Amino acid sequence: MVIDNVRIYQPSSQYDENTRYAVDVEEDKITAVYKSPYKGNKNVIDGEGKVLAPSFNDSHMHLLRFGLLKKELDLTEVTSWREMKNLVENHYDEMEEYDWIFGKGFNDAQFDDIDYLLTAKDLSEIQVNSYIYFMHQDGHECVISEQAMDLLRNDKGFEKEPEEFKEKDDHGNWTGRFKDTAVHYIKHHFWGRSVEDAKEAISAAVPYLSEVGVTSVHSDDINFIGSYEKLWQAYTELEQEGKLPIDAQLHHYIFNIDDLHHYLDTSTMRTGDGTDQVKVGAVKIFLDGTQRLFTAAMRNPYPEAPDTQGTLIYSQSELNDMVRTASENNMQVAMHAIGDRAIEQAIEALEQDGVDTSNRRHRIIHAQTLAPDLLRRLTDLKPYIETQPSFLLGEWDKKEKWTPEELVPYCDAFQSLYKAQIPITLSSDLPIGAINPLVSIYTAVNRMDLDGQPPGGWMPQEKLSVDASFSGFYNTPAELEYSEREKGRIEADYQADFILLDQHPKEVAIEEINNIEVVETWHRGKRVYKK
């Protein structure tokens, strides 16, 4: 099969923007690229002058969580407490005593009928004798019912979670609101799902990926199903059934060194092992929280909350032990670190002898708050940095509330990282950030929101070029999979993962990049989406 009459866009490639090409595909590989028109005997598909480009590889998301939003109770559009209660009661029309009620995506700070944040006391208005768990829109906060808190009070493992992540009232009692790793603990231990539930959720999610040209993902899903074994089974069964139009790297989130030892002792699979489409990803470790909740670990107090510098979840020795143990056992490490103190802690762990950051291709997720000394150390170390540019759409005007004035220019420092040849990926953190990679690329290139604010871009010195931004969704994520010689390029012997675009990325105004449309998506030589 040959897709003829296409232009090719690929950063730093030999393809001329004005030349038409023909791309030869056999089974799941690209076998050759010719000048158009194709003169052979193979079946030809007319590309109608569209722009053929590598499909997108999103290196940081929570695909199962996104699918559950589509399959289960979605609270993302709720604007009042009254509306939220009605939605829950209509969704769960028949409840048995002590059933679980789950909901995801609420943002009670924007409710128009209450001027406070929900607590367990409020949830008793919904169902007195039910376990209730509602997750906040950003995934870093939840509110649960009194009955659910009773389960936690008897759970020894929950005692190890930082007290700062357990909100208390003036009398020292839990309010029912929890933050960061406490949220993950509750999900992991009380929110179990069957393999069939997970398969249905993943199947509900993947058409949305195909529509925006994503054919590879790196996903942290374990907390939404309860065990890595069930997660692995869900993805690989879909692959065997021919119902998985993506490649997936599945991360293993750990709470402590015991979780890591348990995985190493019970599984022989390490990073990169797996099937054709489903591979073991990285060991995922949370080092701090989030800036919205003032729990991201900073080296200075928050300007808007000067009594706090956030929270480090582990001591340096605890983190060093986890990172070293993972490295010694052929496991890649991915560390969530938003505040500059957490990033410093991640750097110290990666600088240990024997960790071999370069060959293991360890990664730091987010790295939103940097400083000159951290940039120097990162330049020497060169771990992979996973960025989420679309976060800036709603956060650019809040940075000065979260970051000391002298460090604001070092927030989301995409160009500084790129210039220092520190490998960076662009990603969504789905469902928190934008699912469409072209929106992330727009934000990286312009550093403005979709209304064009602020004019000229926020901290414009950190804008990325168009080519560098697309590379963050192409070859750099492939490097994290050790598949840079197989994925992320339009060349012979590379996997036939590509998209057709209605416009050439270098021919539209940079302020219009987000308006480029994916008209077809191909995964492993098969068309999985057509507009």
C-alpha positions in Angstrom: 0.0 0.0 0.0 1.3 3.5 -0.9 -0.1 6.8 0.3 0.7 9.1 -2.6 0.5 12.8 -3.2 1.3 14.0 0.3 3.7 16.6 1.7 5.8 15.5 4.7 6.4 17.5 7.9 9.1 16.2 10.1 11.4 18.4 12.3 15.0 18.6 11.1 14.4 16.3 8.2 15.4 16.2 4.5 11.8 16.6 3.2 11.1 19.7 1.2 7.9 21.5 2.3 6.8 22.1 -1.3 7.5 18.6 -2.7 4.9 15.8 -2.9 5.9 12.4 -1.7 4.6 8.8 -1.7 5.0 6.7 1.5 5.2 2.9 1.0 3.7 0.9 3.9 3.9 -2.9 4.3 2.1 -4.4 7.3 3.2 -2.3 10.3 6.3 -0.7 8.8 7.2 2.1 6.4 9.3 0.5 3.8 10.2 3.5 1.6 9.6 7.1 0.8 9.5 8.1 -2.9 9.0 11.3 -4.8 5.4 11.6 -6.1 3.8 10.3 -8.2 4.4 6.7 -7.3 5.0 4.6 -10.4 4.9 1.0 -9.1 2.1 -1.6 -9.0 1.0 -1.4 -5.3 -2.4 -0.3 -4.2 -2.4 3.6 -4.0 -4.3 5.8 -1.7 -4.5 9.5 -2.8 -3.4 11.7 0.1 -4.9 14.7 -1.7 -2.0 17.0 -0.9 -2.5 16.7 2.8 0.5 16.9 5.2 1.8 13.5 6.5 3.6 13.7 9.8 4.6 11.3 12.6 1.7 10.6 14.9 1.9 11.8 18.5 3.5 10.0 21.5 2.1 11.4 24.8 4.7 10.6 27.5 2.6 11.4 30.5 -1.1 10.7 31.1 -3.6 8.7 33.1 -5.5 6.9 30.4 -7.6 4.7 32.6 -8.7 7.7 34.7 -9.7 9.5 31.5 -11.7 6.5 30.3 -13.5 6.2 33.6 -14.6 9.9 33.3 -16.2 8.8 30.0 -17.7 5.6 31.5 -18.6 6.6 35.0 -19.8 9.7 36.9 -18.2 12.8 35.4 -18.5 15.9 37.5 -16.2 18.2 35.4 -19.1 20.4 34.1 -20.9 20.7 37.4 -21.3 24.4 38.6 -23.1 24.0 41.9 -23.4 21.8 44.9 -27.1 21.4 44.2 -26.4 20.3 40.6 -23.7 17.9 41.9 -26.1 16.2 44.4 -28.8 15.8 41.7 -26.4 14.3 39.3 -25.1 11.8 41.8 -28.6 10.8 42.9 -29.8 10.3 39.3 -26.7 8.3 38.5 -27.0 6.1 41.5 -30.8 5.7 41.6 -30.7 2.5 43.6 -28.2 2.1 46.5 -27.6 -0.7 48.9 -26.4 0.2 52.3 -22.6 0.7 52.4 -22.2 0.7 48.6 -19.5 2.9 47.1 -20.4 6.2 45.3 -17.6 7.5 43.0 -17.4 10.7 41.2 -14.5 12.5 39.4 -13.7 16.0 38.2 -15.5 18.4 40.5 -14.2 21.9 41.4 -16.2 23.2 44.3 -14.1 26.4 44.5 -16.2 27.5 41.5 -19.6 26.4 42.8 -22.1 29.3 42.7 -24.3 28.3 45.6 -21.8 27.7 48.4 -18.9 29.9 49.5 -16.9 27.1 51.2 -15.2 23.8 50.2 -17.1 20.5 50.6 -16.4 18.3 53.6 -17.6 14.8 54.8 -20.4 16.6 56.6 -21.8 17.9 53.4 -21.7 14.5 51.7 -24.1 13.1 54.3 -26.8 15.0 52.4 -26.4 12.5 49.5 -26.5 9.1 51.1 -26.0 8.7 54.8 -24.9 5.0 54.8 -22.7 5.0 51.7 -19.0 5.1 51.1 -18.5 8.2 49.0 -15.3 9.3 47.1 -15.2 12.4 45.0 -12.0 13.4 43.2 -11.1 17.0 42.4 -10.6 18.1 38.8 -6.8 18.2 39.1 -6.5 14.7 40.7 -4.6 16.1 43.7 -7.5 16.4 46.1 -10.5 14.4 47.2 -13.4 14.6 49.6 -14.9 11.4 51.1 -17.7 10.5 53.4 -17.6 9.8 57.2 -18.2 6.1 56.4 -15.1 6.0 54.1 -13.1 7.8 56.8 -14.0 5.0 59.2 -12.1 2.6 56.8 -9.0 4.8 56.9 -9.0 5.2 60.7 -8.5 1.4 60.9 -5.8 1.3 58.2 -2.3 1.1 59.4 -0.8 1.9 56.1 -2.6 5.2 55.9 -0.9 6.3 59.1 2.4 6.7 57.1 0.9 9.3 54.7 2.0 12.8 55.6 -0.2 14.6 58.1 -0.1 17.7 55.9 -2.2 15.9 53.3 -5.0 15.1 55.8 -7.1 18.3 56.3 -8.2 18.8 59.9 -10.7 21.1 61.6 -10.1 23.4 64.6 -10.5 20.4 66.9 -7.9 18.3 65.1 -10.4 16.0 63.4 -10.4 15.0 59.8 -12.7 17.1 57.6 -12.9 14.5 54.8 -10.7 16.3 52.4 -7.3 14.8 51.5 -4.4 15.8 49.3 -1.8 14.4 47.0 -0.4 11.0 48.0 -3.2 10.5 50.5 -5.6 10.7 47.5 -3.5 8.1 45.7 -3.5 5.8 48.7 -7.3 5.9 49.0 -7.7 5.2 45.3 -5.2 2.4 45.4 -6.6 0.6 48.4 -10.3 1.2 48.3 -11.2 1.8 44.6 -10.7 -1.6 43.1 -12.1 -2.4 39.7 -12.3 -5.6 37.7 -10.3 -6.2 34.5 -13.5 -5.9 32.5 -14.3 -2.5 34.0 -10.8 -1.4 33.0 -11.1 -2.7 29.5 -14.4 -0.9 29.0 -12.9 2.4 30.3 -9.8 2.1 28.1 -12.0 1.2 25.1 -14.1 4.3 25.8 -10.9 6.5 25.9 -8.9 5.5 22.9 -11.2 6.9 20.2 -10.5 10.3 21.7 -6.8 9.7 21.3 -7.1 8.6 17.7 -9.1 11.7 16.9 -6.2 14.0 17.9 -3.5 11.8 16.4 -2.1 10.1 19.5 -0.9 6.5 18.9 1.5 5.9 21.8 1.0 6.7 25.5 3.0 6.4 28.7 0.3 6.0 31.4 0.1 5.8 35.2 -3.1 3.9 35.9 -2.4 1.5 38.8 -4.3 3.6 41.4 -7.5 3.3 39.4 -7.6 -0.5 39.4 -5.7 -1.6 42.5 -3.0 -3.9 41.1 -0.4 -3.9 38.3 -1.3 -7.4 37.4 -5.0 -6.5 36.6 -3.9 -3.4 34.7 -1.5 -5.5 32.6 -4.2 -8.0 31.9 -6.7 -5.4 30.8 -4.3 -3.8 28.3 -2.9 -7.0 26.9 -6.3 -8.7 26.5 -7.4 -5.7 24.5 -4.3 -6.1 22.3 -5.0 -9.8 21.8 -8.6 -9.0 20.8 -7.4 -6.4 18.3 -9.0 -3.6 20.2 -6.0 -1.5 21.2 -5.1 1.1 18.5 -2.3 2.5 20.6 1.1 1.4 22.0 1.2 1.7 25.8 4.0 2.0 28.4 2.5 1.2 31.8 4.1 2.8 34.8 4.2 1.2 38.2 3.4 3.7 40.9 5.0 2.9 44.3 4.3 4.3 47.7 7.5 3.1 49.3 10.5 0.8 49.0 8.4 -2.2 50.1 6.1 -1.7 47.1 9.2 -1.7 44.8 10.6 -4.9 46.4 7.2 -6.6 46.1 7.1 -5.9 42.3 10.8 -6.9 41.8 10.2 -10.1 43.8 7.0 -11.2 42.1 7.6 -10.1 38.5 10.4 -10.9 36.1 9.4 -8.0 33.7 11.4 -4.9 33.7 11.3 -1.6 31.8 10.8 -2.2 28.1 9.7 -5.8 28.5 6.2 -6.9 27.3 4.3 -7.5 24.2 4.4 -5.8 20.8 2.1 -3.0 22.0 2.2 -3.1 25.8 5.4 -2.6 27.7 6.5 -2.1 31.2 7.2 1.6 31.8 8.9 3.3 34.7 8.7 3.2 38.4 6.5 6.2 39.3 7.3 8.1 42.5 5.6 11.3 43.8 8.1 13.6 45.6 5.7 16.5 46.4 2.3 17.8 45.8 0.9 20.7 43.7 1.2 24.4 43.8 -2.6 25.0 43.9 -2.7 23.4 47.3 0.6 24.9 48.4 1.9 21.3 48.8 4.6 21.4 46.1 7.9 21.4 47.9 9.7 24.8 47.6 13.0 26.1 48.9 11.3 29.4 49.9 7.8 30.2 51.3 4.9 30.7 49.0 4.2 34.4 48.5 0.5 33.8 48.9 1.0 31.4 51.8 4.2 32.6 53.6 3.7 30.1 56.5 4.4 27.1 54.2 7.0 25.8 51.8 5.1 22.7 50.8 5.8 19.1 51.6 8.5 16.6 50.7 7.0 13.1 50.9 10.3 11.3 51.4 13.6 11.9 53.1 16.6 12.1 50.8 17.8 8.7 52.0 14.4 7.1 51.4 14.3 8.4 47.8 17.9 7.5 47.2 17.2 4.0 48.2 14.2 3.7 45.9 16.0 5.2 42.9 19.1 3.2 43.4 17.2 -0.1 43.9 15.1 0.5 40.7 18.2 1.3 38.7 20.1 -1.8 39.9 17.1 -3.9 38.8 16.8 -2.5 35.2 13.9 -0.2 36.0 13.5 3.3 34.7 12.3 5.9 37.3 9.8 8.7 36.7 9.6 11.3 39.6 6.8 13.8 40.0 8.5 17.0 41.2 6.9 20.4 40.8 8.6 22.6 43.4 12.3 23.6 43.3 13.0 21.7 46.5 11.5 18.5 45.1 13.4 18.9 41.9 16.6 19.4 43.9 15.8 16.2 45.7 15.3 14.3 42.4 18.6 15.6 41.1 20.4 14.4 44.2 18.9 11.0 43.9 19.9 10.8 40.2 23.4 11.9 40.9 24.2 8.8 43.0 26.9 6.5 41.8 25.5 3.5 40.1 22.2 5.0 39.2 23.3 5.6 35.6 20.8 8.2 34.7 22.0 8.5 31.1 21.6 4.9 30.1 18.4 4.3 32.2 16.9 7.5 30.8 15.4 8.4 34.1 12.8 11.2 34.0 11.6 14.1 36.1 7.9 14.9 35.6 6.7 18.6 35.6 9.9 20.4 36.9 7.8 23.5 36.9 10.0 25.6 39.2 13.6 25.8 38.4 16.6 28.1 39.4 20.1 28.8 37.9 21.8 26.2 40.2 19.2 23.5 39.3 19.6 24.2 35.6 23.4 23.8 35.9 23.0 20.5 37.6 20.4 19.3 35.1 22.7 20.3 32.3 25.4 18.0 33.6 23.0 15.2 34.5 20.6 15.4 31.5 17.6 13.4 32.8 14.5 13.5 30.6 12.1 16.2 31.6 8.3 15.7 30.9 6.6 19.0 30.5 2.9 19.9 30.3 2.6 23.2 28.4 -1.2 23.3 28.4 -1.1 23.8 32.2 0.0 27.4 31.4 -3.4 28.0 29.8 -4.9 28.4 33.3 -1.9 29.0 35.4 0.3 31.7 33.8 -1.4 34.5 35.9 -1.0 32.6 39.1 2.7 31.9 39.1 3.6 35.0 41.1 1.3 33.8 43.9 3.2 30.5 44.0 6.8 31.5 43.3 9.2 34.0 44.7 9.6 36.9 42.4 13.2 36.2 41.5 12.3 32.6 40.4 9.3 33.5 38.3 11.4 33.7 35.1 12.5 30.1 35.7 9.0 28.6 35.8 8.1 26.2 33.0 11.5 27.0 31.5 11.1 25.1 28.2 13.6 27.0 26.1 16.3 27.1 28.8 16.0 23.3 29.1 16.1 22.8 25.3 19.0 25.2 24.8 21.0 23.3 27.5 20.3 20.0 25.5 18.3 18.6 28.3 15.9 16.2 26.6 12.3 17.4 27.1 9.0 15.9 26.1 5.6 17.6 25.7 2.7 15.8 27.3 -0.9 16.2 28.5 -1.2 14.7 32.0 -4.6 13.7 30.7 -7.3 14.2 32.0 -5.8 17.3 33.7 -4.2 19.0 30.6 -5.4 19.3 27.0 -5.8 16.0 25.2 -5.0 17.6 21.8 -1.2 17.8 21.3 -1.7 20.7 19.0 -3.0 22.7 21.9 0.1 21.8 23.9 2.3 22.8 21.0 0.4 26.1 20.7 1.1 26.8 24.3 4.8 25.9 24.2 5.3 28.1 21.1 3.2 31.1 22.2 3.0 30.9 26.0 -0.4 32.5 25.8 -3.9 31.2 26.6 -6.4 30.5 23.9 -7.7 34.1 24.1 -4.2 35.4 23.3 -3.3 36.5 26.8 -1.0 37.8 27.9 -0.1 39.6 24.6 3.4 38.5 23.4 3.3 35.5 25.8 4.1 35.0 29.4 7.9 34.9 30.0 8.4 34.9 26.2 12.1 34.1 26.5 11.0 30.5 27.3 9.0 30.0 24.1 9.9 26.9 22.1 10.2 26.7 18.3 7.6 24.8 16.3 10.1 22.1 15.4 11.3 21.7 19.0 7.7 21.4 20.2 6.7 18.7 17.7 9.9 16.8 18.5 8.7 16.7 22.1 5.8 14.5 20.9 7.9 12.6 18.3 11.4 11.3 18.7 12.1 12.3 22.3 9.3 10.2 23.8 10.5 7.3 21.6 13.9 7.7 23.3 12.2 7.1 26.6 11.0 3.7 25.2 14.4 2.9 23.7 12.7 2.8 20.4 14.1 5.9 18.7 15.3 3.8 15.8 11.8 2.4 15.3 9.3 5.1 16.1 8.7 8.9 15.8 10.0 9.4 12.2 8.7 9.0 8.6 11.5 6.9 7.3 12.1 3.3 6.0 12.0 0.6 8.7 10.1 2.9 11.1 6.8 1.9 12.6 3.9 3.1 10.3 2.4 5.5 12.9 1.5 8.7 11.2 -1.2 11.4 10.8 -2.6 13.5 7.9 -3.0 17.2 8.8 -5.1 19.7 6.9 -2.3 22.4 7.1 1.5 22.4 7.3 2.7 23.4 10.7 5.4 25.7 9.2 2.9 27.5 7.0 0.3 28.7 9.5 0.7 31.6 11.9 2.0 30.3 15.2 -1.1 31.8 16.9 -3.2 29.4 14.7 -1.3 26.1 15.3 -4.0 24.9 17.6 -6.5 25.2 14.7 -4.7 22.6 12.6 -6.8 19.5 12.3 -5.9 15.9 12.2 -7.9 14.4 9.3 -6.5 10.8 9.5 -4.6 8.7 12.1 -2.7 5.6 11.3 -1.3 3.1 13.8 1.0 0.3 12.8 -0.1 0.6 9.2 -3.8 0.6 9.9 -6.1 3.7 9.7 -7.8 4.1 13.1 -9.4 7.5 12.5 -10.7 9.5 9.5 -12.5 12.8 10.0 
